[in-house]
Amino acid sequence: MIDRVVAFVDDRAITMLELEEHYRDAVKLRPDIKKEEVLNTMINRALLLREAKKLRIEAASKDAIIQEYIELKLKTVIRITEEDMRDFYEKNRSEFGNIEFDDVRDKIENYLIEKEVNERLKKHIEELRSGAYIKIQL
């Protein structure tokens, strides 16, 4: 198989071999996934790695670098109030049955933090993509 470039992210080229490798891994977890989705994930990861590099984040793997970046850039600034947690508990009371708020408080807090991180990450990636040179040649 002749390798070719399928996308550019600023000065980083993503090759067909890289895409095929990531696609094979992704399809094991989600058989209906499309190559375009995998490529977009690869582009997003390249952008996050670029930003992490600017902050001199180092770790054993690319996944760990991205996690550290998300932790530092997004997660540390999120504050979930007691009121937020109690509101969530009350709005979803039927889901908790007879479980008291204090018994699920930590789980609610973690859920709300992760939800906020995901929302902010989506916006952050959109901002990074809008400021980057991205060319897809699939």
C-alpha positions in Angstrom: 0.0 0.0 0.0 1.3 3.4 -1.0 1.1 5.9 1.9 -0.4 9.3 1.1 -1.3 12.3 3.1 -5.0 12.5 4.0 -5.0 15.6 6.0 -2.8 18.5 7.1 -3.1 20.1 10.5 -0.9 23.2 10.4 2.5 21.7 9.6 1.5 18.1 10.7 0.6 15.6 8.0 -1.7 12.7 8.8 -1.1 9.7 6.5 -3.5 7.1 5.2 -1.5 4.4 7.1 -2.1 6.4 10.4 -5.7 6.8 9.6 -6.1 3.1 8.7 -4.4 2.1 12.0 -6.7 4.3 14.1 -9.7 3.2 12.1 -9.0 -0.5 12.8 -8.8 0.3 16.5 -11.9 2.5 16.5 -14.1 0.0 14.6 -13.4 -2.6 17.3 -15.1 -0.3 19.8 -17.7 1.1 17.5 -18.4 -1.0 14.4 -20.5 1.7 12.7 -17.8 4.4 12.9 -16.8 6.1 9.7 -13.3 7.0 8.6 -14.2 10.7 8.5 -15.1 10.6 12.2 -11.8 8.9 13.0 -9.9 11.5 10.9 -11.7 14.3 12.7 -10.7 12.8 16.1 -7.1 12.6 14.9 -7.2 16.2 13.8 -8.7 17.2 17.2 -6.0 15.2 19.0 -3.2 16.9 16.9 -4.6 20.3 17.9 -4.7 19.4 21.5 -1.2 17.9 21.4 0.0 21.1 19.8 -1.5 23.2 22.6 -0.1 20.9 25.2 3.4 21.2 23.7 3.1 25.0 24.0 2.6 24.5 27.7 5.5 22.1 27.8 3.3 19.2 29.1 5.1 15.9 29.0 3.9 12.5 29.8 4.4 8.8 28.9 1.8 8.7 26.1 -0.1 11.1 23.8 -3.3 10.2 25.6 -1.7 11.1 29.0 -0.5 14.4 27.5 -4.0 15.2 26.3 -5.5 14.3 29.6 -3.0 16.5 31.5 -3.7 19.4 29.1 -7.5 19.0 29.6 -7.0 18.8 33.3 -4.8 21.9 33.4 -6.6 24.0 30.8 -10.3 23.1 31.4 -11.0 21.0 34.5 -9.1 23.1 37.1 -11.3 26.2 36.4 -14.6 24.4 36.8 -16.5 25.0 40.0 -19.6 23.1 40.8 -21.6 24.6 43.6 -23.6 22.8 46.3 -26.7 24.4 44.8 -25.9 23.0 41.4 -25.5 19.5 42.9 -28.7 19.8 44.9 -30.6 21.1 41.8 -29.4 18.1 39.8 -30.4 15.8 42.6 -33.9 17.2 42.8 -34.5 17.3 39.1 -33.4 13.7 38.8 -34.9 12.5 42.1 -36.6 9.5 40.5 -33.3 8.2 39.3 -31.9 8.1 42.8 -34.9 6.3 44.5 -34.4 6.2 48.2 -30.8 7.2 48.1 -30.1 10.4 50.1 -28.3 13.4 48.6 -25.2 13.0 50.8 -24.8 9.4 49.6 -24.6 10.5 46.0 -23.1 13.9 46.3 -19.6 13.0 45.1 -21.0 11.0 42.1 -23.2 14.0 41.2 -20.3 16.4 41.5 -18.1 14.2 39.3 -20.8 13.8 36.7 -21.4 17.6 36.6 -17.7 18.3 36.3 -17.3 15.8 33.5 -20.3 17.2 31.7 -18.9 20.7 31.9 -15.5 19.5 30.8 -17.0 17.9 27.7 -19.0 21.0 26.8 -15.9 23.3 27.3 -13.7 20.8 25.4 -16.1 20.8 22.4 -16.0 24.6 22.3 -12.2 24.7 22.9 -11.7 22.3 20.0 -13.9 24.4 17.7 -11.8 27.5 18.6 -8.6 25.6 17.9 -9.9 24.3 14.6 -11.0 27.8 13.5 -7.5 29.2 14.1 -5.7 26.3 12.5 -4.8 25.4 8.9 -6.7 22.2 8.3 -6.8 20.5 4.9 -8.6 17.2 4.4 -7.7 15.1 1.3 -9.7 11.9 1.9 
